Amino acid sequence: MSELLPWVPLQQGVSAPKARRPAAFRDAAVRCGVVSQNGSDWVIDFWSGPSWPSAPTLAGEAIDRGEVVVDGEFAAIGIDSAQSGRDDAAWEMPNMAMLLSIGSQPAPAERLMSLAKAFGQWFRLRRDRRDNTRRLWQLSKMLQAAAQWQQVDGDEALLESIARCACEVLACERATIFLWDQGQHRLIGRPAIGIEGGVLEVDDREGIVGEVLQSGRPCWWAAGGDDEGRVNRRVDQAQQFHTRSLVAVPMLNSRHQIAGVFEAINASPGKDRGPVFDTSDADTLTELARHAVVAIDSQRTRVQLTRTRDRLVAQAAESNPLIGKHALIGELRKQAAKVAATDLSVLILGQNGTGKEVLAQQIHYHSERRNGPFVAVNCAALVESLLESELFGHEKGSFTDASGTRPGKFELAHGGTLFLDEIGDMSLGGQAKLLRVLEEHVVVRVGGSQTIPVDTRVIAATNQPLQELIAAKRFREDLFFRLNVVSLTLPPLAGRGSDVILLAEHFLAHFCREIGRAVPSLDESATRAMLAHPWPGNVRELRNTIERVSYLSDGDTIGEADLMLQGSESSRRNAVTLAGDGVAPDLQDATREFQVAHIESVIAACDGNMTKAARRLGLDRSNLYRKMRQLGMSTVE
């Protein structure tokens, strides 16, 4: 047998080298060939010597009979029949036969079978190599496509891309992804490539796709058999199309539940394949279906997360609206809307409590950065030793308490907005470092050396006259010009007229909704008192006042006495109002009540900054805390 191997294979018109011919064949005329069936046609794959017209007929007879068949000067045997001892199901040889003539006589059966076995082994290796090459190409195409699917937006574009990938890797005419609508018992095919409208709906129990859905196993089909009824020809008739071959596989989601069926139609015949699908095509489509389900689930998750994000952004924007009908507020809204569309730095000026952070949020939520973070930093609360770490971050071990690496506020606000409140209280050293970041758009963490790019918009705010601080050498002029590209000024609440009532009603509805009580109305005395009050703490003081009223009042209306505004007529009357037992409070109690109200008002006016409040009250910070404890006020040192 080993002497015969050099003769396999032989191509038409090509003879084996004489030096390698076996001695038994040297003086004999040898003619041989391999004939295979491709669909309804017979093809001569290999041939040596003069052609023989009856080769296809003899090959078909040898394949049908499964034994050596002789006709004239040729003997033939089916390649399958030569694979004795093999598992036929695993072998899956095509319809092929070998023909051999030696010296114008049929070759001996033993030699023919030996040669056919050798050729069969070679054919199997050749087929495996071809299949592996094709499989590698298919996997490469699928992986490239799967990577691109993660970037595709929209259901239609994604499903069409998946279907076109199936047409390419399987070399077929059409492909359809049927997603299962269990409630309606329908399979929705999108896109149905080649079908007008790109959408195809079928009953989930009809056709091959219905079989796959019910069984959960791949199916393939070819025309010409006795199972025509398995194919839904109504679809072909409606689309003026003819299905010749078909393969369909189930699509399983992450919970191993059937989510649909992936179908490919009409395999295109090629050099190494016929016009039908086979098990390798089913395996390829199954692999593609796995990638498709992951991409579809990921795309749906992205859509859901995007909707959730947009809803949360809208809620955040609505939670702190810039309320007011005053002309100054209307003009401020217009300017904020214009600057929001840009990436310019903004400097917001105004007294404490006027709503500078609310205005900064409005600019952020109406800008292209609204989907990014909004990070607020109170510069007055940062001592210089911590400012650099807070803004720019630090590396592990860079100082005593640096137990881990931590990003700074600039990094946390990447892609969004960083709001620097009380920028006028920042130290000169901190100002210099901030200026460098604003100019270079990179930060270096404390203890680190690597520059980290940051894409952060900066909005600064202050209640201090920066021009005077510049003259006093307490604020850098170059930083002022860097921040003051656009300047917006918030008016004090006392100068906004009826906006006080609009804000009060807004806060009242908000707090009552939080505590679950009916919203009371403001009577005429309360309205008159609020319009007359100077509101030194501005909107923040008003908010705190309404919050107190929401919790402590219990009537359907709110009067002037319920507001307890410091300096109002009702406040002065309350100092001498009879207590519940009919006895006027003594001087000590009245003094205590006045001190508590006065301290609370000053703290509110100072935006909770205890150092400023103590300075305004003429006390040291520690003495202020001590006084608050003596008065029974809640505080944390």
C-alpha positions in Angstrom: 0.0 0.0 0.0 2.9 2.4 0.8 4.0 2.0 -2.8 0.7 3.3 -4.0 0.6 6.5 -1.9 2.8 8.6 -4.3 0.0 8.2 -6.9 -2.5 10.1 -4.9 -3.8 12.5 -5.9 -3.4 13.0 -9.6 -4.7 15.9 -11.6 -6.0 15.7 -15.2 -3.1 15.5 -17.7 -0.4 15.1 -15.0 1.5 11.9 -14.6 3.5 10.7 -11.6 7.2 10.9 -11.8 8.5 7.6 -13.5 11.3 7.3 -10.9 8.7 6.7 -8.2 6.4 4.3 -10.0 6.0 0.9 -8.5 7.7 -1.9 -10.5 4.3 -3.5 -11.2 3.2 -0.3 -13.0 6.3 0.6 -15.0 5.2 -1.1 -18.2 1.5 -0.8 -17.7 -0.8 2.0 -18.9 -2.4 3.4 -15.8 -5.6 5.5 -15.9 -7.3 6.7 -12.7 -9.6 9.3 -11.4 -11.9 10.6 -8.6 -15.5 11.5 -9.4 -17.8 13.3 -6.9 -21.4 14.4 -6.9 -22.2 18.1 -6.3 -26.0 18.4 -6.1 -27.4 16.8 -9.2 -24.1 17.1 -11.2 -21.1 14.8 -11.3 -17.7 16.4 -11.2 -14.3 14.9 -12.1 -12.1 16.1 -9.3 -8.9 14.3 -10.4 -8.0 12.3 -13.5 -4.8 10.8 -14.9 -4.6 9.6 -18.5 -7.1 9.9 -21.3 -10.6 10.8 -20.2 -13.4 8.3 -20.1 -17.0 9.5 -20.7 -18.6 6.7 -18.7 -16.8 7.7 -15.5 -19.7 9.5 -13.8 -22.1 6.6 -14.5 -19.7 4.0 -13.1 -19.0 6.2 -10.1 -22.7 6.5 -9.3 -23.2 2.8 -9.5 -20.3 2.1 -7.2 -21.6 4.5 -4.7 -25.1 3.1 -4.8 -24.0 -0.5 -4.5 -21.3 0.1 -1.9 -18.9 -2.3 -3.5 -16.3 -2.6 -6.2 -18.0 -2.4 -9.7 -16.4 -3.2 -13.0 -17.3 -1.8 -16.4 -15.0 -2.3 -19.4 -11.4 -1.5 -18.5 -12.2 0.3 -15.2 -13.0 -0.8 -11.7 -14.7 1.7 -9.3 -15.4 1.9 -5.6 -17.1 4.5 -3.5 -14.7 6.3 -1.1 -17.2 5.7 1.7 -17.0 1.9 1.1 -13.3 2.0 1.4 -13.4 3.4 5.0 -13.9 0.1 6.7 -13.8 0.2 10.5 -14.7 3.9 10.6 -17.7 5.5 12.3 -19.8 6.5 9.3 -21.7 9.2 11.2 -18.4 10.8 12.2 -16.8 10.4 8.8 -19.5 12.1 6.7 -17.7 11.6 3.4 -19.4 13.2 0.4 -20.5 11.1 -2.6 -17.2 10.3 -4.2 -15.8 7.3 -6.1 -12.4 6.2 -7.3 -11.8 4.6 -10.8 -8.7 2.7 -11.7 -7.4 0.9 -14.8 -4.0 -0.8 -15.2 -2.9 -2.0 -18.6 -6.4 -1.4 -20.1 -7.8 -3.8 -17.5 -9.9 -3.2 -14.4 -7.6 -2.8 -11.3 -7.6 -5.7 -8.8 -10.1 -5.0 -6.1 -7.5 -5.2 -3.3 -5.3 -2.6 -4.9 -8.3 -0.3 -5.7 -9.5 -0.5 -2.1 -6.0 0.3 -0.7 -5.6 3.2 -3.0 -9.1 4.5 -2.2 -8.4 4.2 1.5 -5.2 6.3 1.1 -7.1 8.9 -0.9 -9.9 9.0 1.7 -7.4 9.7 4.4 -5.8 12.4 2.4 -9.2 13.9 1.5 -10.2 14.0 5.1 -7.0 15.9 6.0 -7.6 18.2 3.1 -11.2 18.7 4.1 -10.3 19.4 7.8 -7.6 21.9 6.8 -10.1 23.6 4.5 -12.8 23.6 7.1 -10.4 24.9 9.8 -9.2 27.7 7.5 -12.8 28.7 6.7 -13.7 28.4 10.4 -10.8 30.6 11.4 -11.9 33.2 8.9 -15.5 33.1 10.1 -14.5 33.5 13.7 -12.2 36.4 12.9 -15.1 38.1 11.0 -17.5 37.5 13.9 -15.2 38.8 16.5 -14.5 42.0 14.5 -18.2 42.5 14.0 -19.0 41.8 17.6 -16.5 44.5 18.7 -18.2 47.0 16.4 -21.7 46.1 17.6 -20.8 47.4 21.0 -20.6 50.9 19.4 -23.8 50.8 17.4 -26.7 52.9 18.5 -30.3 51.9 17.7 -32.0 48.6 17.4 -32.4 48.7 13.6 -28.8 49.5 12.9 -27.6 46.8 15.3 -29.9 44.0 14.0 -29.1 44.8 10.4 -25.4 44.7 11.1 -25.8 41.3 12.7 -27.8 39.9 9.8 -25.4 41.1 7.2 -22.5 39.5 9.1 -24.4 36.2 9.0 -24.9 36.6 5.2 -21.1 37.1 4.8 -19.8 34.4 7.1 -22.3 31.8 5.8 -22.2 32.9 2.2 -26.0 33.0 1.9 -28.6 35.3 0.4 -30.7 36.3 3.4 -30.6 36.3 7.2 -33.2 37.2 9.7 -33.2 37.6 13.5 -36.5 36.5 14.9 -37.2 37.9 18.4 -39.9 36.1 20.3 -43.0 38.0 21.5 -44.4 35.4 23.8 -47.5 37.3 24.7 -48.6 37.5 21.1 -47.2 34.1 20.1 -45.3 35.8 17.3 -41.8 35.8 16.0 -40.7 39.3 14.9 -38.0 39.1 12.2 -35.8 42.2 12.0 -34.2 43.0 9.7 -35.5 40.6 7.1 -32.8 41.4 4.5 -34.3 41.4 1.0 -37.8 41.8 2.3 -39.6 45.1 1.7 -39.9 47.0 5.0 -37.2 44.9 6.6 -39.7 43.3 9.1 -41.2 39.9 9.0 -43.8 38.5 11.4 -44.7 34.8 11.6 -46.6 32.5 14.0 -44.2 31.1 16.6 -45.4 27.5 15.7 -45.0 27.7 11.9 -42.1 26.6 9.7 -38.6 25.7 10.5 -38.2 28.7 12.9 -41.2 27.4 14.8 -39.6 24.0 15.1 -36.4 25.5 16.4 -38.3 27.6 18.9 -40.2 24.7 20.3 -37.3 22.2 20.3 -34.5 24.5 21.2 -32.2 22.7 18.7 -30.7 23.8 15.4 -32.4 22.6 12.2 -31.4 22.8 8.5 -33.3 22.0 5.4 -32.9 21.7 1.6 -35.4 21.6 -1.2 -36.0 18.4 -3.2 -36.9 16.1 -0.3 -40.1 14.8 1.0 -40.4 17.3 3.8 -41.6 20.4 1.8 -44.3 21.0 4.4 -41.8 22.1 7.0 -41.2 25.4 5.1 -43.7 28.2 5.3 -44.1 28.8 1.5 -46.6 31.6 2.1 -43.7 33.9 3.0 -42.0 33.0 -0.3 -45.2 33.7 -2.3 -45.8 37.0 -0.6 -42.2 38.1 -1.3 -41.9 36.4 -4.7 -38.9 34.5 -3.4 -37.9 30.8 -3.5 -36.2 29.2 -0.5 -33.8 26.4 -1.6 -32.0 25.8 1.6 -32.3 27.0 5.2 -30.6 26.7 8.6 -32.0 28.1 11.9 -30.6 28.0 15.4 -32.1 29.1 18.8 -30.9 32.4 20.4 -30.4 31.9 24.2 -30.2 34.8 26.6 -28.0 35.0 29.7 -30.5 32.9 31.7 -30.3 30.1 29.0 -33.9 31.0 27.9 -34.8 31.0 24.3 -35.2 34.7 23.2 -35.6 34.1 19.5 -34.4 32.3 16.4 -31.6 33.2 14.0 -32.2 32.0 10.4 -30.1 32.0 7.2 -31.5 31.2 3.8 -30.1 29.9 0.5 -26.5 28.9 0.8 -24.5 30.1 -2.2 -22.6 27.2 -3.9 -18.9 27.6 -4.0 -15.7 25.8 -4.7 -15.8 23.7 -1.6 -19.5 23.6 -0.9 -22.9 22.8 -2.5 -26.1 24.9 -2.4 -27.1 23.5 1.0 -26.2 24.1 4.6 -24.6 21.5 6.8 -23.7 20.9 10.5 -20.7 23.2 10.3 -23.0 26.1 9.1 -25.3 25.4 12.0 -22.3 25.5 14.4 -21.2 28.8 12.9 -24.7 30.4 13.1 -25.0 29.2 16.7 -21.7 30.9 17.6 -22.9 34.0 15.8 -26.2 33.9 17.7 -24.3 33.9 21.0 -22.5 37.1 20.1 -25.8 38.6 18.7 -27.7 38.0 22.0 -24.9 39.6 24.0 -24.8 42.6 21.7 -28.6 43.0 21.7 -28.8 42.7 25.6 -25.9 45.2 25.9 -27.6 47.7 23.5 -30.9 47.4 25.4 -29.0 47.9 28.7 -27.3 51.0 27.3 -30.6 52.4 26.1 -32.2 51.8 29.5 -29.2 53.3 31.4 -29.3 56.3 29.0 -33.0 56.9 29.7 -32.4 56.5 33.4 -29.5 59.0 33.3 -31.5 61.5 31.3 -34.4 61.2 33.7 -32.2 61.7 36.7 -30.4 64.7 35.1 -33.8 66.2 34.4 -34.9 65.6 38.0 -31.7 67.1 39.3 -32.2 70.2 37.1 -35.8 70.6 38.3 -34.9 70.1 41.9 -33.1 73.5 42.2 -34.8 75.8 39.7 -33.9 79.5 39.5 -37.3 80.8 40.7 -38.3 84.4 40.2 -40.2 86.8 37.9 -38.1 89.8 38.7 -36.6 91.5 35.6 -33.1 90.9 37.0 -33.7 87.2 37.3 -35.2 87.0 33.8 -32.1 88.7 32.4 -29.9 86.4 34.4 -31.7 83.3 32.9 -31.0 84.6 29.4 -27.4 85.1 30.1 -27.0 81.8 31.8 -28.6 80.0 28.8 -26.2 81.7 26.4 -23.1 80.9 28.5 -24.3 77.3 29.1 -23.9 76.5 25.4 -20.2 77.4 25.6 -17.3 76.0 27.7 -16.3 79.5 29.0 -15.3 80.0 32.6 -17.9 81.8 34.7 -17.6 83.9 37.8 -20.8 84.3 39.8 -21.0 87.2 42.2 -23.5 87.9 44.9 -24.1 88.0 48.6 -24.2 84.8 50.7 -27.4 82.9 50.3 -28.5 84.5 47.0 -28.3 81.1 45.1 -24.9 81.1 43.5 -24.7 77.3 43.5 -28.2 77.1 42.1 -27.2 79.3 39.2 -24.1 77.2 38.6 -26.2 74.1 38.5 -28.6 75.7 36.0 -25.6 76.5 33.7 -24.3 72.9 34.1 -27.7 71.2 33.5 -28.4 73.3 30.4 -24.9 72.6 28.9 -23.5 69.8 26.8 -21.9 68.6 30.1 -25.2 67.9 31.8 -24.6 64.1 31.6 -21.3 64.6 33.4 -20.8 65.2 37.2 -21.4 68.4 39.0 -18.9 68.7 41.8 -19.1 71.6 44.4 -16.2 72.7 46.6 -16.3 75.3 49.3 -12.9 76.9 49.1 -13.4 78.7 52.4 -13.6 75.4 54.3 -10.2 74.2 52.9 -7.1 75.0 54.8 -4.1 75.5 52.5 -2.4 72.2 53.7 -5.4 70.2 52.5 -6.4 72.3 49.4 -4.0 70.7 47.0 -5.0 67.2 48.0 -8.7 68.0 47.9 -8.5 69.6 44.4 -5.8 67.5 42.7 -5.8 64.3 44.7 -2.9 62.4 46.3 -1.0 59.2 46.0 -0.8 56.5 48.7 1.9 57.4 51.3 2.3 61.0 50.1 1.7 62.2 53.6 0.9 60.8 57.0 -2.8 60.2 56.6 -2.6 59.2 52.9 -3.5 55.5 53.4 -4.6 55.1 49.8 -4.6 56.8 46.4 -7.5 59.3 46.0 -8.5 61.3 43.0 -9.1 65.0 43.5 -12.2 67.1 42.7 -10.8 68.0 39.2 -10.6 64.3 38.3 -14.0 63.6 39.8 -15.5 66.4 37.7 -13.9 65.2 34.5 -16.4 65.6 31.7 -18.6 67.8 33.9 -18.4 71.0 35.9 -16.4 71.9 39.0 -18.0 74.7 41.1 -15.5 76.6 43.3 -17.6 78.5 45.9 -16.0 81.2 48.0 -13.0 81.5 45.6 -12.1 84.8 47.3 -11.1 82.9 50.5 -8.6 80.7 48.7 -5.0 81.2 49.8 -2.4 82.7 47.4 -0.6 79.4 47.2 -3.8 77.6 46.3 -4.6 80.3 43.7 -1.2 79.7 42.0 -1.8 76.0 41.7 -5.3 76.5 40.5 -4.2 78.9 37.8 -1.7 76.3 36.5 -4.4 73.7 36.2 -6.8 76.1 34.4 -4.1 77.0 31.9 -2.6 73.5 31.2 -5.7 71.3 31.8 -3.7 68.7 33.6 -3.3 67.9 37.3 -0.5 66.2 39.3 -1.6 64.4 42.4 0.3 65.1 45.7 3.2 62.7 45.9 2.9 61.8 42.2 4.7 62.7 39.1 2.4 61.7 36.3 0.3 64.4 34.7 -3.4 63.6 34.4 -5.4 65.3 31.7 -8.7 66.7 32.9 -11.7 68.0 30.9 -13.4 70.1 33.5 -15.4 73.3 33.2 -14.8 75.6 36.2 -17.5 77.9 37.6 -16.3 80.1 40.5 -18.4 82.1 42.9 -17.7 84.7 45.7 -19.4 87.3 47.8 -16.2 89.3 48.2 -15.1 92.3 46.0 -12.2 90.7 44.1 -11.0 94.0 42.7 -10.4 95.2 46.3 -8.6 91.9 47.2 -6.4 92.3 44.1 -5.4 95.8 45.2 -4.7 94.4 48.7 -2.5 91.7 47.1 -4.8 89.0 48.5 -6.0 87.7 45.2 -4.1 87.0 42.0 -5.0 89.3 39.1 -4.1 86.7 36.5 -6.4 84.2 38.1 -9.2 86.8 38.2 -9.0 87.3 34.5 -8.8 83.5 33.9 -12.0 83.0 35.9 -13.9 86.2 34.9 -14.4 85.4 31.3 -18.2 85.7 31.9 -19.5 87.4 35.0 -23.0 87.0 36.4 -24.3 88.8 39.5 -27.2 87.6 41.6 -29.3 90.4 43.3 -30.1 90.2 47.0 -33.5 88.7 47.9 -34.7 92.0 49.5 -34.4 93.7 46.1 -36.5 91.1 44.2 -40.0 92.2 45.3 -42.7 89.6 45.0 -40.1 86.9 44.2 -40.0 86.4 48.0 -43.5 85.0 48.0 -42.9 82.8 44.9 -39.8 81.3 46.6 -41.7 80.9 49.9 -44.5 79.0 48.3 -42.0 76.8 46.4 -40.2 75.9 49.6 -43.4 75.4 51.5 -44.7 72.9 48.9 -41.3 71.1 48.9 -41.0 70.6 52.6 -44.7 69.7 53.1 -44.4 67.1 50.4 -41.3 65.7 52.2 -43.1 65.4 55.6 -46.5 64.3 54.1 -48.7 67.2 55.2 -51.2 69.3 53.3 -49.6 72.6 52.1 -50.9 75.5 54.2 -51.5 78.9 52.7 -49.8 82.2 53.6 -52.2 84.7 55.0 -51.9 88.5 54.4 -49.9 89.2 57.6 -47.3 86.6 56.6 -47.0 88.0 53.1 -46.7 91.5 54.4 -44.1 90.5 56.9 -42.0 88.6 54.3 -42.1 91.5 51.9 -41.0 93.9 54.6 -38.3 91.7 56.0 -34.7 92.7 54.9 -33.6 89.1 54.5 -29.9 89.5 55.4 -29.4 85.8 54.8 -31.2 86.1 51.4 -32.7 82.9 49.8 -31.0 80.6 52.3 -32.6 82.4 55.3 -36.0 82.3 53.6 -35.6 78.6 52.9 -34.6 77.9 56.6 -37.6 80.0 57.8 -40.1 78.0 55.6 -38.5 74.7 56.6 -39.0 75.6 60.3 -42.6 76.7 59.6 -43.4 73.5 57.7 -42.4 71.4 60.7 -43.6 73.5 63.6 -46.9 75.1 62.4 -50.0 73.0 62.5 -52.8 75.2 61.0 -54.2 75.5 57.5 -52.7 79.0 57.2 -49.4 80.5 58.1 -49.4 83.9 59.8 -46.8 86.5 60.7 -46.4 85.0 64.1 -45.6 81.5 62.7 -42.7 83.0 60.7 -40.8 84.2 63.8 -38.8 86.7 61.7 -36.1 88.4 63.7 -36.8 92.2 64.0 -40.4 91.9 62.8 -43.3 93.3 64.8 -44.5 89.8 65.7 -41.0 88.9 66.9 -40.9 91.9 69.2 -44.3 91.0 70.5 -43.3 87.4 71.1 -40.7 88.6 73.5 -43.4 89.6 75.9 -46.2 87.3 74.9 -47.8 85.3 77.7 -46.7 81.7 78.0 -49.2 78.9 77.9 -49.9 79.2 81.7 -50.7 82.9 81.4 -47.4 84.0 83.0 -45.1 86.3 81.0 -41.6 84.9 80.5 -38.9 86.3 82.7 -36.0 88.4 81.4 -33.7 85.4 81.4 -36.0 83.3 79.2 -36.7 86.2 76.8 -33.0 86.9 76.6 -32.2 83.3 75.8 -34.9 83.2 73.1 -33.5 86.3 71.5 -29.9 85.0 71.5 -30.9 81.7 70.0 -32.8 83.4 67.2 -30.1 85.9 66.6 -27.3 83.3 66.4 -29.4 81.1 64.1 -30.0 84.1 61.8 -26.3 85.0 61.7 -25.2 81.4 61.0 -27.7 81.2 58.1 -26.5 84.5 56.7 -22.9 83.2 56.8 -23.9 80.0 54.9 -23.1 77.8 57.9 -19.5 79.1 58.1 -19.0 79.1 61.8 -15.8 81.1 61.6 -17.5 83.9 59.8 -20.5 83.8 62.1 -18.3 84.0 65.2 -16.5 87.0 63.7 -19.7 88.8 62.9 -21.0 88.1 66.4 -17.7 89.4 67.9 -16.7 86.1 69.4 -14.0 83.5 68.9 -15.1 80.4 67.2 -14.6 78.3 70.3 -16.6 80.8 72.4 -19.4 80.7 69.9 -19.7 76.9 70.3 -19.5 77.3 74.1 -22.3 79.9 74.0 -24.5 77.6 71.7 -24.1 74.7 74.1 -25.1 77.0 77.0 -28.2 78.0 75.2 -29.1 74.3 74.4 -28.5 74.7 70.7 -27.4 71.7 68.7 -23.8 71.9 67.4 -20.8 69.8 66.6 -17.3 71.1 67.1 
